Amino acid sequence: MLELFQAVGLGLVVLLPLANPLTTVALFLGLAGDMNYRERNRQALEASVYVFAIMMVAWYAGNAVLHTFGISIPGLRIAGGLIVAFIGFKMLFPAQPAAHSVEAKYKHDELETANQPVNIAFVPLAMPSTAGPGTIAMIISSASTVKSGVDFSEWVYRVAPVITFFTVSLILWLALRSSGTIMKLVGKSGIEAISRLMGFLLVCMGVQFVINGVLEVIHG
């Protein structure tokens, strides 16, 4: 059980800075202002389910994608590291808040012109806000490098990803359900400060991935 806790903890440490539920909360509040309580809860639940599904597909279909397109593990590490570092730089030095992204603007215009509720669960809440390119690249890279029976026991290798993805989705659901309270307690400045801290961690992680990929190419 200790090994399982270690695997899940490691997965959460890696994924939560990329998923960054607080940024999704700010985006959710910006887009769901005219929705009633029931509709907000439905959108929050659907977004969490979508995030879980995207992560599961990335984990189990990642190797097939790599083999299909002939992508090597070092190449994936370098590309994923660049994406993660780029996302980290954007969080450290934001040119615009998440609510002003292209996807958010499109949904905002759709909400203003539609006569019926618009679904914002998949775009932009689940993708690209939570399970974006950086998250997907990280999951595919982990699925390709972590080996059953070597890094973790076989049963931990099978169970830990599901628990990790479910926990991330649960955290997102709880954050969206409590979005109003979180915004009152933390405020926009608090969310920006946390996002910048997460951005710094992502830059460090991305640079390390690139270093590991380059070293693998040199040794290979």
HELIX and SHEET records of a PDB file:
HELIX    1   1 LEU A    2  ALA A   19  1                                  18    
HELIX    2   2 PRO A   21  LEU A   31  1                                  11    
HELIX    3   3 TYR A   37  PHE A   69  1                                  33    
HELIX    4   4 ILE A   73  LEU A   92  1                                  20    
HELIX    5   5 ALA A   98  HIS A  100  5                                   3    
HELIX    6   6 VAL A  102  THR A  113  1                                  12    
HELIX    7   7 ALA A  121  THR A  130  3                                  10    
HELIX    8   8 PRO A  133  THR A  145  1                                  13    
HELIX    9   9 GLU A  154  ARG A  177  1                                  24    
HELIX   10  10 SER A  179  HIS A  219  1                                  41    
END                                                                             
